Amino acid sequence: MDDRERLHELRQQAHDAGIEGNSKMTEQQLRDALRMVGKGKQPQMSKHNAKR
């Protein structure tokens, strides 16, 4: 899987987790946000915290 496919898969996972508007997030930000959602944080709060 190349970088583009991996990023697309992360964006799809983020969308499925309820993290809306993730098109401008980096791979690391997506991973961080998904990790936070996995620990029970709200999706949009996770997005906000990951983008810091």
All heavy atoms as TSV, in Angstrom:
chain	resi	resn	atom	element	x	y	z
A	1	MET	N	N	0.859	-1.184	0.000
A	1	MET	CA	C	0.000	0.000	0.000
A	1	MET	C	C	0.896	1.235	0.000
A	1	MET	O	O	1.778	1.375	0.831
A	1	MET	CB	C	-0.876	-0.027	1.265
A	1	MET	CG	C	-1.860	1.099	1.328
A	1	MET	SD	S	-2.912	1.130	2.800
A	1	MET	CE	C	-3.681	-0.447	2.776
A	2	ASP	N	N	0.677	2.112	-0.959
A	2	ASP	CA	C	1.503	3.314	-1.020
A	2	ASP	C	C	0.954	4.396	-0.080
A	2	ASP	O	O	-0.096	4.224	0.546
A	2	ASP	CB	C	1.637	3.819	-2.451
A	2	ASP	CG	C	0.335	4.337	-3.041
A	2	ASP	OD1	O	-0.704	4.279	-2.372
A	2	ASP	OD2	O	0.375	4.811	-4.195
A	3	ASP	N	N	1.684	5.488	0.007
A	3	ASP	CA	C	1.312	6.570	0.936
A	3	ASP	C	C	-0.076	7.131	0.647
A	3	ASP	O	O	-0.837	7.413	1.566
A	3	ASP	CB	C	2.333	7.706	0.869
A	3	ASP	CG	C	3.673	7.306	1.460
A	3	ASP	OD1	O	3.721	6.340	2.239
A	3	ASP	OD2	O	4.667	7.971	1.130
A	4	ARG	N	N	-0.392	7.280	-0.610
A	4	ARG	CA	C	-1.691	7.851	-0.988
A	4	ARG	C	C	-2.842	6.941	-0.552
A	4	ARG	O	O	-3.849	7.404	-0.025
A	4	ARG	CB	C	-1.719	8.065	-2.498
A	4	ARG	CG	C	-2.946	8.779	-2.982
A	4	ARG	CD	C	-2.832	9.076	-4.452
A	4	ARG	NE	N	-4.057	9.682	-4.917
A	4	ARG	CZ	C	-4.438	9.721	-6.157
A	4	ARG	NH1	N	-3.681	9.182	-7.089
A	4	ARG	NH2	N	-5.562	10.280	-6.501
A	5	GLU	N	N	-2.682	5.635	-0.769
A	5	GLU	CA	C	-3.708	4.678	-0.358
A	5	GLU	C	C	-3.843	4.634	1.158
A	5	GLU	O	O	-4.945	4.537	1.685
A	5	GLU	CB	C	-3.388	3.290	-0.897
A	5	GLU	CG	C	-3.544	3.172	-2.390
A	5	GLU	CD	C	-3.074	1.831	-2.918
A	5	GLU	OE1	O	-2.512	1.033	-2.132
A	5	GLU	OE2	O	-3.265	1.582	-4.120
A	6	ARG	N	N	-2.714	4.689	1.848
A	6	ARG	CA	C	-2.724	4.661	3.320
A	6	ARG	C	C	-3.441	5.897	3.862
A	6	ARG	O	O	-4.267	5.801	4.776
A	6	ARG	CB	C	-1.293	4.582	3.847
A	6	ARG	CG	C	-1.221	4.465	5.349
A	6	ARG	CD	C	0.175	4.210	5.903
A	6	ARG	NE	N	1.272	4.805	5.173
A	6	ARG	CZ	C	2.133	4.118	4.410
A	6	ARG	NH1	N	2.014	2.824	4.273
A	6	ARG	NH2	N	3.112	4.730	3.792
A	7	LEU	N	N	-3.169	7.046	3.277
A	7	LEU	CA	C	-3.818	8.283	3.709
A	7	LEU	C	C	-5.321	8.228	3.423
A	7	LEU	O	O	-6.137	8.637	4.251
A	7	LEU	CB	C	-3.174	9.487	3.025
A	7	LEU	CG	C	-3.603	10.861	3.504
A	7	LEU	CD1	C	-3.358	11.026	5.003
A	7	LEU	CD2	C	-2.841	11.934	2.737
A	8	HIS	N	N	-5.683	7.689	2.261
A	8	HIS	CA	C	-7.102	7.548	1.924
A	8	HIS	C	C	-7.796	6.633	2.941
A	8	HIS	O	O	-8.911	6.936	3.396
A	8	HIS	CB	C	-7.256	6.996	0.509
A	8	HIS	CG	C	-8.676	6.756	0.129
A	8	HIS	ND1	N	-9.545	7.783	-0.166
A	8	HIS	CD2	C	-9.392	5.613	0.035
A	8	HIS	CE1	C	-10.732	7.273	-0.432
A	8	HIS	NE2	N	-10.665	5.956	-0.321
A	9	GLU	N	N	-7.160	5.547	3.296
A	9	GLU	CA	C	-7.731	4.612	4.276
A	9	GLU	C	C	-7.895	5.288	5.640
A	9	GLU	O	O	-8.914	5.114	6.307
A	9	GLU	CB	C	-6.848	3.371	4.394
A	9	GLU	CG	C	-7.354	2.358	5.384
A	9	GLU	CD	C	-8.688	1.737	5.027
A	9	GLU	OE1	O	-9.012	1.667	3.815
A	9	GLU	OE2	O	-9.413	1.325	5.948
A	10	LEU	N	N	-6.910	6.074	6.058
A	10	LEU	CA	C	-7.016	6.796	7.332
A	10	LEU	C	C	-8.158	7.801	7.287
A	10	LEU	O	O	-8.905	7.945	8.260
A	10	LEU	CB	C	-5.703	7.515	7.653
A	10	LEU	CG	C	-4.587	6.653	8.200
A	10	LEU	CD1	C	-3.295	7.463	8.279
A	10	LEU	CD2	C	-4.948	6.110	9.564
A	11	ARG	N	N	-8.303	8.499	6.174
A	11	ARG	CA	C	-9.397	9.464	6.042
A	11	ARG	C	C	-10.751	8.762	6.110
A	11	ARG	O	O	-11.685	9.266	6.726
A	11	ARG	CB	C	-9.280	10.227	4.731
A	11	ARG	CG	C	-8.106	11.178	4.713
A	11	ARG	CD	C	-8.184	12.146	3.548
A	11	ARG	NE	N	-6.914	12.785	3.268
A	11	ARG	CZ	C	-6.314	13.673	4.041
A	11	ARG	NH1	N	-6.861	14.007	5.181
A	11	ARG	NH2	N	-5.163	14.207	3.699
A	12	GLN	N	N	-10.856	7.574	5.507
A	12	GLN	CA	C	-12.096	6.816	5.556
A	12	GLN	C	C	-12.388	6.356	6.983
A	12	GLN	O	O	-13.522	6.438	7.456
A	12	GLN	CB	C	-12.029	5.608	4.616
A	12	GLN	CG	C	-13.333	4.850	4.524
A	12	GLN	CD	C	-14.472	5.703	3.990
A	12	GLN	OE1	O	-14.321	6.373	2.979
A	12	GLN	NE2	N	-15.595	5.696	4.656
A	13	GLN	N	N	-11.370	5.903	7.693
A	13	GLN	CA	C	-11.535	5.493	9.087
A	13	GLN	C	C	-11.985	6.675	9.936
A	13	GLN	O	O	-12.849	6.534	10.801
A	13	GLN	CB	C	-10.239	4.922	9.644
A	13	GLN	CG	C	-9.869	3.578	9.092
A	13	GLN	CD	C	-8.528	3.105	9.597
A	13	GLN	OE1	O	-7.996	3.607	10.590
A	13	GLN	NE2	N	-7.945	2.138	8.912
A	14	ALA	N	N	-11.388	7.836	9.699
A	14	ALA	CA	C	-11.758	9.036	10.450
A	14	ALA	C	C	-13.212	9.409	10.157
A	14	ALA	O	O	-13.971	9.740	11.076
A	14	ALA	CB	C	-10.827	10.197	10.093
A	15	HIS	N	N	-13.608	9.330	8.910
A	15	HIS	CA	C	-14.995	9.630	8.539
A	15	HIS	C	C	-15.942	8.655	9.241
A	15	HIS	O	O	-16.961	9.063	9.810
A	15	HIS	CB	C	-15.157	9.545	7.024
A	15	HIS	CG	C	-16.554	9.772	6.575
A	15	HIS	ND1	N	-17.129	11.021	6.521
A	15	HIS	CD2	C	-17.513	8.899	6.168
A	15	HIS	CE1	C	-18.376	10.907	6.107
A	15	HIS	NE2	N	-18.633	9.624	5.882
A	16	ASP	N	N	-15.605	7.381	9.218
A	16	ASP	CA	C	-16.431	6.363	9.872
A	16	ASP	C	C	-16.515	6.582	11.381
A	16	ASP	O	O	-17.516	6.241	12.002
A	16	ASP	CB	C	-15.890	4.964	9.584
A	16	ASP	CG	C	-16.024	4.575	8.117
A	16	ASP	OD1	O	-16.796	5.243	7.379
A	16	ASP	OD2	O	-15.349	3.610	7.701
A	17	ALA	N	N	-15.458	7.165	11.962
A	17	ALA	CA	C	-15.430	7.427	13.408
A	17	ALA	C	C	-16.149	8.726	13.764
A	17	ALA	O	O	-16.261	9.065	14.933
A	17	ALA	CB	C	-13.981	7.474	13.901
A	18	GLY	N	N	-16.606	9.474	12.744
A	18	GLY	CA	C	-17.337	10.705	13.006
A	18	GLY	C	C	-16.493	11.962	12.975
A	18	GLY	O	O	-16.957	13.033	13.335
A	19	ILE	N	N	-15.249	11.848	12.538
A	19	ILE	CA	C	-14.364	13.009	12.436
A	19	ILE	C	C	-14.607	13.643	11.073
A	19	ILE	O	O	-14.091	13.180	10.062
A	19	ILE	CB	C	-12.886	12.604	12.605
A	19	ILE	CG1	C	-12.686	11.926	13.954
A	19	ILE	CG2	C	-11.981	13.825	12.463
A	19	ILE	CD1	C	-11.335	11.281	14.123
A	20	GLU	N	N	-15.426	14.682	11.058
A	20	GLU	CA	C	-15.802	15.321	9.799
A	20	GLU	C	C	-14.780	16.377	9.400
A	20	GLU	O	O	-14.102	16.947	10.245
A	20	GLU	CB	C	-17.176	15.956	9.942
A	20	GLU	CG	C	-18.257	14.947	10.260
A	20	GLU	CD	C	-19.598	15.589	10.495
A	20	GLU	OE1	O	-19.721	16.816	10.322
A	20	GLU	OE2	O	-20.520	14.855	10.860
A	21	GLY	N	N	-14.696	16.633	8.110
A	21	GLY	CA	C	-13.810	17.678	7.609
A	21	GLY	C	C	-12.348	17.352	7.805
A	21	GLY	O	O	-11.558	18.203	8.203
A	22	ASN	N	N	-11.949	16.121	7.521
A	22	ASN	CA	C	-10.573	15.706	7.782
A	22	ASN	C	C	-9.673	15.777	6.553
A	22	ASN	O	O	-8.556	15.314	6.587
A	22	ASN	CB	C	-10.559	14.286	8.358
A	22	ASN	CG	C	-11.117	13.253	7.416
A	22	ASN	OD1	O	-10.780	13.234	6.241
A	22	ASN	ND2	N	-11.957	12.384	7.912
A	23	SER	N	N	-10.132	16.395	5.482
A	23	SER	CA	C	-9.374	16.383	4.227
A	23	SER	C	C	-8.045	17.133	4.287
A	23	SER	O	O	-7.150	16.862	3.497
A	23	SER	CB	C	-10.218	16.940	3.082
A	23	SER	OG	O	-10.511	18.294	3.299
A	24	LYS	N	N	-7.919	18.057	5.206
A	24	LYS	CA	C	-6.667	18.825	5.290
A	24	LYS	C	C	-5.773	18.359	6.441
A	24	LYS	O	O	-4.734	18.958	6.680
A	24	LYS	CB	C	-6.976	20.310	5.440
A	24	LYS	CG	C	-7.628	20.880	4.199
A	24	LYS	CD	C	-7.824	22.358	4.296
A	24	LYS	CE	C	-8.483	22.868	3.018
A	24	LYS	NZ	N	-8.747	24.283	3.070
A	25	MET	N	N	-6.173	17.299	7.100
A	25	MET	CA	C	-5.369	16.777	8.206
A	25	MET	C	C	-4.228	15.927	7.658
A	25	MET	O	O	-4.377	15.242	6.653
A	25	MET	CB	C	-6.234	15.948	9.155
A	25	MET	CG	C	-7.273	16.757	9.890
A	25	MET	SD	S	-8.369	15.741	10.903
A	25	MET	CE	C	-7.262	15.287	12.237
A	26	THR	N	N	-3.087	15.977	8.342
A	26	THR	CA	C	-1.949	15.151	7.950
A	26	THR	C	C	-2.165	13.721	8.438
A	26	THR	O	O	-3.058	13.447	9.245
A	26	THR	CB	C	-0.644	15.684	8.559
A	26	THR	OG1	O	-0.711	15.548	9.980
A	26	THR	CG2	C	-0.404	17.139	8.178
A	27	GLU	N	N	-1.319	12.833	7.964
A	27	GLU	CA	C	-1.412	11.431	8.387
A	27	GLU	C	C	-1.261	11.318	9.905
A	27	GLU	O	O	-2.020	10.595	10.555
A	27	GLU	CB	C	-0.339	10.606	7.681
A	27	GLU	CG	C	-0.384	9.149	8.036
A	27	GLU	CD	C	0.632	8.314	7.285
A	27	GLU	OE1	O	1.258	8.813	6.326
A	27	GLU	OE2	O	0.802	7.147	7.659
A	28	GLN	N	N	-0.304	12.031	10.469
A	28	GLN	CA	C	-0.095	11.956	11.920
A	28	GLN	C	C	-1.280	12.532	12.684
A	28	GLN	O	O	-1.692	11.986	13.711
A	28	GLN	CB	C	1.194	12.680	12.323
A	28	GLN	CG	C	1.567	12.450	13.773
A	28	GLN	CD	C	1.769	10.981	14.089
A	28	GLN	OE1	O	2.475	10.269	13.376
A	28	GLN	NE2	N	1.136	10.501	15.141
A	29	GLN	N	N	-1.851	13.622	12.211
A	29	GLN	CA	C	-3.027	14.201	12.861
A	29	GLN	C	C	-4.200	13.225	12.823
A	29	GLN	O	O	-4.920	13.075	13.809
A	29	GLN	CB	C	-3.422	15.510	12.184
A	29	GLN	CG	C	-2.467	16.649	12.436
A	29	GLN	CD	C	-2.769	17.868	11.596
A	29	GLN	OE1	O	-3.344	17.763	10.503
A	29	GLN	NE2	N	-2.374	19.034	12.073
A	30	LEU	N	N	-4.376	12.556	11.696
A	30	LEU	CA	C	-5.452	11.568	11.589
A	30	LEU	C	C	-5.236	10.428	12.573
A	30	LEU	O	O	-6.159	9.997	13.257
A	30	LEU	CB	C	-5.527	11.021	10.161
A	30	LEU	CG	C	-6.105	11.974	9.126
A	30	LEU	CD1	C	-5.780	11.480	7.720
A	30	LEU	CD2	C	-7.591	12.137	9.309
A	31	ARG	N	N	-3.998	9.946	12.644
A	31	ARG	CA	C	-3.689	8.851	13.582
A	31	ARG	C	C	-3.958	9.283	15.025
A	31	ARG	O	O	-4.539	8.529	15.812
A	31	ARG	CB	C	-2.238	8.405	13.432
A	31	ARG	CG	C	-1.964	7.681	12.149
A	31	ARG	CD	C	-0.524	7.167	12.104
A	31	ARG	NE	N	-0.207	6.622	10.811
A	31	ARG	CZ	C	-0.577	5.426	10.368
A	31	ARG	NH1	N	-1.293	4.658	11.155
A	31	ARG	NH2	N	-0.239	5.005	9.170
A	32	ASP	N	N	-3.529	10.487	15.377
A	32	ASP	CA	C	-3.740	10.996	16.734
A	32	ASP	C	C	-5.228	11.129	17.049
A	32	ASP	O	O	-5.681	10.741	18.126
A	32	ASP	CB	C	-3.045	12.347	16.925
A	32	ASP	CG	C	-1.531	12.252	16.918
A	32	ASP	OD1	O	-0.993	11.126	17.050
A	32	ASP	OD2	O	-0.883	13.300	16.764
A	33	ALA	N	N	-5.980	11.680	16.102
A	33	ALA	CA	C	-7.421	11.865	16.313
A	33	ALA	C	C	-8.126	10.512	16.459
A	33	ALA	O	O	-8.978	10.340	17.330
A	33	ALA	CB	C	-8.031	12.664	15.174
A	34	LEU	N	N	-7.770	9.556	15.620
A	34	LEU	CA	C	-8.378	8.228	15.714
A	34	LEU	C	C	-8.028	7.551	17.039
A	34	LEU	O	O	-8.864	6.876	17.641
A	34	LEU	CB	C	-7.934	7.351	14.540
A	34	LEU	CG	C	-8.582	7.684	13.209
A	34	LEU	CD1	C	-7.846	6.999	12.059
A	34	LEU	CD2	C	-10.048	7.294	13.222
A	35	ARG	N	N	-6.802	7.766	17.505
A	35	ARG	CA	C	-6.386	7.202	18.799
A	35	ARG	C	C	-7.225	7.803	19.926
A	35	ARG	O	O	-7.687	7.087	20.820
A	35	ARG	CB	C	-4.900	7.474	19.030
A	35	ARG	CG	C	-4.326	6.747	20.216
A	35	ARG	CD	C	-2.817	6.941	20.359
A	35	ARG	NE	N	-2.078	6.647	19.135
A	35	ARG	CZ	C	-1.435	7.556	18.400
A	35	ARG	NH1	N	-1.424	8.822	18.753
A	35	ARG	NH2	N	-0.796	7.209	17.312
A	36	MET	N	N	-7.464	9.112	19.869
A	36	MET	CA	C	-8.266	9.777	20.901
A	36	MET	C	C	-9.709	9.285	20.882
A	36	MET	O	O	-10.301	9.061	21.942
A	36	MET	CB	C	-8.227	11.291	20.720
A	36	MET	CG	C	-6.914	11.920	21.098
A	36	MET	SD	S	-6.993	13.704	20.889
A	36	MET	CE	C	-5.512	14.001	19.950
A	37	VAL	N	N	-10.270	9.130	19.693
A	37	VAL	CA	C	-11.643	8.621	19.588
A	37	VAL	C	C	-11.703	7.205	20.159
A	37	VAL	O	O	-12.654	6.851	20.860
A	37	VAL	CB	C	-12.134	8.646	18.114
A	37	VAL	CG1	C	-13.435	7.878	17.957
A	37	VAL	CG2	C	-12.322	10.082	17.655
A	38	GLY	N	N	-10.685	6.426	19.888
A	38	GLY	CA	C	-10.619	5.065	20.420
A	38	GLY	C	C	-10.583	5.025	21.939
A	38	GLY	O	O	-11.001	4.043	22.555
A	39	LYS	N	N	-10.101	6.098	22.543
A	39	LYS	CA	C	-10.043	6.181	24.008
A	39	LYS	C	C	-11.288	6.824	24.592
A	39	LYS	O	O	-11.355	7.088	25.785
A	39	LYS	CB	C	-8.806	6.967	24.439
A	39	LYS	CG	C	-7.514	6.232	24.157
A	39	LYS	CD	C	-6.317	7.027	24.636
A	39	LYS	CE	C	-5.028	6.268	24.362
A	39	LYS	NZ	N	-3.857	7.030	24.817
A	40	GLY	N	N	-12.285	7.130	23.729
A	40	GLY	CA	C	-13.561	7.622	24.215
A	40	GLY	C	C	-13.820	9.105	24.093
A	40	GLY	O	O	-14.857	9.589	24.545
A	41	LYS	N	N	-12.905	9.853	23.493
A	41	LYS	CA	C	-13.143	11.290	23.324
A	41	LYS	C	C	-14.114	11.537	22.176
A	41	LYS	O	O	-14.244	10.724	21.268
A	41	LYS	CB	C	-11.842	12.027	23.042
A	41	LYS	CG	C	-10.962	12.165	24.256
A	41	LYS	CD	C	-9.895	13.201	24.020
A	41	LYS	CE	C	-9.112	13.407	25.299
A	41	LYS	NZ	N	-8.176	14.499	25.185
A	42	GLN	N	N	-14.767	12.672	22.197
A	42	GLN	CA	C	-15.686	13.072	21.139
A	42	GLN	C	C	-14.901	13.279	19.833
A	42	GLN	O	O	-13.796	13.834	19.860
A	42	GLN	CB	C	-16.405	14.372	21.511
A	42	GLN	CG	C	-17.314	14.233	22.705
A	42	GLN	CD	C	-18.470	13.300	22.410
A	42	GLN	OE1	O	-19.041	13.328	21.331
A	42	GLN	NE2	N	-18.808	12.466	23.369
A	43	PRO	N	N	-15.466	12.873	18.692
A	43	PRO	CA	C	-14.743	12.976	17.414
A	43	PRO	C	C	-14.265	14.380	17.075
A	43	PRO	O	O	-13.107	14.568	16.698
A	43	PRO	CB	C	-15.761	12.488	16.393
A	43	PRO	CG	C	-16.652	11.578	17.161
A	43	PRO	CD	C	-16.736	12.177	18.540
A	44	GLN	N	N	-15.117	15.389	17.193
A	44	GLN	CA	C	-14.700	16.733	16.794
A	44	GLN	C	C	-13.686	17.316	17.784
A	44	GLN	O	O	-12.801	18.070	17.382
A	44	GLN	CB	C	-15.906	17.646	16.625
A	44	GLN	CG	C	-16.759	17.288	15.413
A	44	GLN	CD	C	-15.975	17.164	14.119
A	44	GLN	OE1	O	-15.754	16.072	13.620
A	44	GLN	NE2	N	-15.554	18.277	13.572
A	45	MET	N	N	-13.786	16.967	19.036
A	45	MET	CA	C	-12.789	17.415	20.014
A	45	MET	C	C	-11.453	16.751	19.741
A	45	MET	O	O	-10.399	17.383	19.848
A	45	MET	CB	C	-13.259	17.110	21.450
A	45	MET	CG	C	-12.332	17.655	22.511
A	45	MET	SD	S	-12.080	19.449	22.441
A	45	MET	CE	C	-13.595	20.013	23.130
A	46	SER	N	N	-11.491	15.497	19.330
A	46	SER	CA	C	-10.272	14.790	18.985
A	46	SER	C	C	-9.594	15.439	17.786
A	46	SER	O	O	-8.380	15.603	17.752
A	46	SER	CB	C	-10.572	13.325	18.666
A	46	SER	OG	O	-11.095	12.683	19.797
A	47	LYS	N	N	-10.402	15.836	16.797
A	47	LYS	CA	C	-9.870	16.514	15.617
A	47	LYS	C	C	-9.208	17.825	16.018
A	47	LYS	O	O	-8.083	18.113	15.609
A	47	LYS	CB	C	-10.996	16.785	14.624
A	47	LYS	CG	C	-10.569	17.618	13.436
A	47	LYS	CD	C	-11.746	17.961	12.557
A	47	LYS	CE	C	-11.370	18.987	11.515
A	47	LYS	NZ	N	-12.493	19.413	10.720
A	48	HIS	N	N	-9.890	18.588	16.842
A	48	HIS	CA	C	-9.362	19.885	17.280
A	48	HIS	C	C	-8.040	19.700	18.021
A	48	HIS	O	O	-7.066	20.415	17.756
A	48	HIS	CB	C	-10.390	20.574	18.174
A	48	HIS	CG	C	-9.926	21.864	18.737
A	48	HIS	ND1	N	-9.832	23.012	17.972
A	48	HIS	CD2	C	-9.523	22.210	19.983
A	48	HIS	CE1	C	-9.380	23.996	18.739
A	48	HIS	NE2	N	-9.200	23.538	19.961
A	49	ASN	N	N	-7.984	18.743	18.928
A	49	ASN	CA	C	-6.759	18.519	19.704
A	49	ASN	C	C	-5.623	17.987	18.841
A	49	ASN	O	O	-4.470	18.339	19.061
A	49	ASN	CB	C	-7.035	17.547	20.853
A	49	ASN	CG	C	-7.855	18.193	21.945
A	49	ASN	OD1	O	-7.885	19.404	22.097
A	49	ASN	ND2	N	-8.558	17.380	22.704
A	50	ALA	N	N	-5.933	17.154	17.871
A	50	ALA	CA	C	-4.902	16.590	16.997
A	50	ALA	C	C	-4.293	17.639	16.091
A	50	ALA	O	O	-3.134	17.526	15.712
A	50	ALA	CB	C	-5.486	15.450	16.166
A	51	LYS	N	N	-5.051	18.675	15.736
A	51	LYS	CA	C	-4.556	19.687	14.814
A	51	LYS	C	C	-3.680	20.728	15.515
A	51	LYS	O	O	-3.104	21.590	14.861
A	51	LYS	CB	C	-5.715	20.358	14.102
A	51	LYS	CG	C	-6.388	19.414	13.104
A	51	LYS	CD	C	-7.495	20.088	12.369
A	51	LYS	CE	C	-6.898	20.814	11.188
A	51	LYS	NZ	N	-7.920	21.392	10.299
A	52	ARG	N	N	-3.551	20.652	16.797
A	52	ARG	CA	C	-2.708	21.606	17.535
A	52	ARG	C	C	-1.262	21.360	17.320
A	52	ARG	O	O	-0.719	20.391	17.134
A	52	ARG	CB	C	-3.001	21.518	19.036
A	52	ARG	CG	C	-4.301	22.121	19.389
A	52	ARG	CD	C	-4.477	22.098	20.856
A	52	ARG	NE	N	-5.657	22.894	21.187
A	52	ARG	CZ	C	-5.959	23.237	22.395
A	52	ARG	NH1	N	-5.206	22.869	23.396
A	52	ARG	NH2	N	-7.020	23.935	22.638
